[in-house]
Amino acid sequence: LVNNAGFNECGLFTDTDMEQEMKMIDLHIRFVTQLTKRILPMMKKNNYGRVVNVGSTGSFIPSPSDAVYSATKAYIMSFSNALYGEFKRTGIKITSLCPGATETEFAAKANIQDTLLFKYAVMKPDSVVEIAYPKLMKGKRLVIPGIYNKLLIFFSKILPVGVTNSLTITMMK
Ligand SMILES: NC(=O)c1ccc[n+]([C@@H]2O[C@H](COP(=O)([O-])OP(=O)(O)OC[C@H]3O[C@@H](n4cnc5c(N)ncnc54)[C@H](OP(=O)(O)O)[C@@H]3O)[C@@H](O)[C@H]2O)c1
């Protein structure tokens, strides 16, 4: 199961469309939870399966101008990590894939294609898949594709939120 469907309603929280945000919460949280709930009993019967939940670097970094999106992606990673623990000693593996900016239709749909993030820190989707696929088949808990994204997440863990907030605001300009 690849829980990949997603989109972004980006902007200051008082400016964004609440309907779109509710749809995003449904898609990223409700449906991911429901689909996973339905498929895991089937995987358990065979003691084999792979679930990939597509998070984001935003799973680790609360993002001003993208508050709801990053919060939904934090849910996805927390949910994945917990299930990984539940199935650790079985043939079922749960992977959280956390890419950063990637050249798909995502940025244009969210009108963020001209931001510094999508100009200078973007990866090709083929590279993301080439990195992620062998790792998820091996049952890795977490896949962060690309050195830039790895560094970003490393620093997000040690820097105060005030600093990561400022960095995020700059990258989204
Ligand atoms: N691209 C990035 O920079 C980036 C970075 C981090 C994480 N991600 C995550 O990567 C995943 C894939 O996104 P992408 O980059 O491949 O973007 P994309 O090119 O826009 O593709 C998104 C996919 O999600 C589907 N989708 C969107 N809303 C849906 C809904 N309400 N119900 C069912 N399907 C829906 C789309 O289907 P339709 O085409 O039919 O609408 C499309 O197949 C998402 O979870 C996204 O949050 C992307």
Ligand as a Chemical Component Dictionary entry (heavy atoms), coordinates in Angstrom:
data_LIG
# 
_chem_comp.id                   LIG 
_chem_comp.type                 NON-POLYMER 
_chem_comp.pdbx_formal_charge   0 
_chem_comp.three_letter_code    LIG 
# 
loop_
_chem_comp_atom.comp_id 
_chem_comp_atom.atom_id 
_chem_comp_atom.alt_atom_id 
_chem_comp_atom.type_symbol 
_chem_comp_atom.charge 
_chem_comp_atom.model_Cartn_x 
_chem_comp_atom.model_Cartn_y 
_chem_comp_atom.model_Cartn_z 
_chem_comp_atom.pdbx_ordinal 
LIG N1  N1  N 0  6.345  17.387 -4.735  1  
LIG C1  C1  C 0  6.833  17.793 -3.575  2  
LIG O1  O1  O 0  7.594  18.782 -3.500  3  
LIG C2  C2  C 0  6.511  17.037 -2.310  4  
LIG C3  C3  C 0  7.302  17.244 -1.181  5  
LIG C4  C4  C 0  7.054  16.531 -0.018  6  
LIG C5  C5  C 0  6.010  15.633 0.006   7  
LIG N2  N2  N 1  5.231  15.453 -1.096  8  
LIG C6  C6  C 0  4.117  14.524 -1.006  9  
LIG O2  O2  O 0  4.230  13.576 -2.049  10 
LIG C7  C7  C 0  2.929  13.039 -2.330  11 
LIG C8  C8  C 0  2.720  12.995 -3.818  12 
LIG O3  O3  O 0  2.654  14.311 -4.325  13 
LIG P1  P1  P 0  3.293  14.721 -5.742  14 
LIG O4  O4  O 0  4.494  15.512 -5.470  15 
LIG O5  O5  O -1 3.420  13.521 -6.625  16 
LIG O6  O6  O 0  2.168  15.726 -6.250  17 
LIG P2  P2  P 0  1.230  15.651 -7.528  18 
LIG O7  O7  O 0  2.059  15.513 -8.767  19 
LIG O8  O8  O 0  0.333  16.839 -7.414  20 
LIG O9  O9  O 0  0.403  14.318 -7.311  21 
LIG C9  C9  C 0  -0.509 14.224 -6.238  22 
LIG C10 C10 C 0  -1.366 13.004 -6.416  23 
LIG O10 O10 O 0  -2.330 12.994 -5.351  24 
LIG C11 C11 C 0  -3.632 12.830 -5.916  25 
LIG N3  N3  N 0  -4.635 13.549 -5.147  26 
LIG C12 C12 C 0  -4.635 14.847 -4.785  27 
LIG N4  N4  N 0  -5.748 15.147 -4.091  28 
LIG C13 C13 C 0  -6.470 13.995 -4.019  29 
LIG C14 C14 C 0  -7.721 13.642 -3.412  30 
LIG N5  N5  N 0  -8.423 14.539 -2.724  31 
LIG N6  N6  N 0  -8.149 12.364 -3.525  32 
LIG C15 C15 C 0  -7.411 11.453 -4.190  33 
LIG N7  N7  N 0  -6.217 11.723 -4.776  34 
LIG C16 C16 C 0  -5.760 12.974 -4.694  35 
LIG C17 C17 C 0  -3.513 13.432 -7.290  36 
LIG O11 O11 O 0  -4.531 12.911 -8.103  37 
LIG P3  P3  P 0  -5.148 13.810 -9.290  38 
LIG O12 O12 O 0  -4.026 14.075 -10.233 39 
LIG O13 O13 O 0  -6.223 12.934 -9.818  40 
LIG O14 O14 O 0  -5.628 15.049 -8.623  41 
LIG C18 C18 C 0  -2.129 13.001 -7.734  42 
LIG O15 O15 O 0  -2.152 11.680 -8.231  43 
LIG C19 C19 C 0  1.932  13.917 -1.560  44 
LIG O16 O16 O 0  1.514  13.244 -0.394  45 
LIG C20 C20 C 0  2.745  15.151 -1.188  46 
LIG O17 O17 O 0  2.278  15.768 -0.002  47 
LIG C21 C21 C 0  5.463  16.125 -2.248  48 
# 
loop_
_chem_comp_bond.comp_id 
_chem_comp_bond.atom_id_1 
_chem_comp_bond.atom_id_2 
_chem_comp_bond.value_order 
_chem_comp_bond.pdbx_ordinal 
LIG N1  C1  SING 1  
LIG C1  O1  DOUB 2  
LIG C1  C2  SING 3  
LIG C2  C3  SING 4  
LIG C2  C21 DOUB 5  
LIG C3  C4  DOUB 6  
LIG C4  C5  SING 7  
LIG C5  N2  DOUB 8  
LIG N2  C6  SING 9  
LIG N2  C21 SING 10 
LIG C6  O2  SING 11 
LIG C6  C20 SING 12 
LIG O2  C7  SING 13 
LIG C7  C8  SING 14 
LIG C7  C19 SING 15 
LIG C8  O3  SING 16 
LIG O3  P1  SING 17 
LIG P1  O4  DOUB 18 
LIG P1  O5  SING 19 
LIG P1  O6  SING 20 
LIG O6  P2  SING 21 
LIG P2  O7  DOUB 22 
LIG P2  O8  SING 23 
LIG P2  O9  SING 24 
LIG O9  C9  SING 25 
LIG C9  C10 SING 26 
LIG C10 O10 SING 27 
LIG C10 C18 SING 28 
LIG O10 C11 SING 29 
LIG C11 N3  SING 30 
LIG C11 C17 SING 31 
LIG N3  C12 SING 32 
LIG N3  C16 SING 33 
LIG C12 N4  DOUB 34 
LIG N4  C13 SING 35 
LIG C13 C14 SING 36 
LIG C13 C16 DOUB 37 
LIG C14 N5  SING 38 
LIG C14 N6  DOUB 39 
LIG N6  C15 SING 40 
LIG C15 N7  DOUB 41 
LIG N7  C16 SING 42 
LIG C17 O11 SING 43 
LIG C17 C18 SING 44 
LIG O11 P3  SING 45 
LIG P3  O12 DOUB 46 
LIG P3  O13 SING 47 
LIG P3  O14 SING 48 
LIG C18 O15 SING 49 
LIG C19 O16 SING 50 
LIG C19 C20 SING 51 
LIG C20 O17 SING 52 
# 
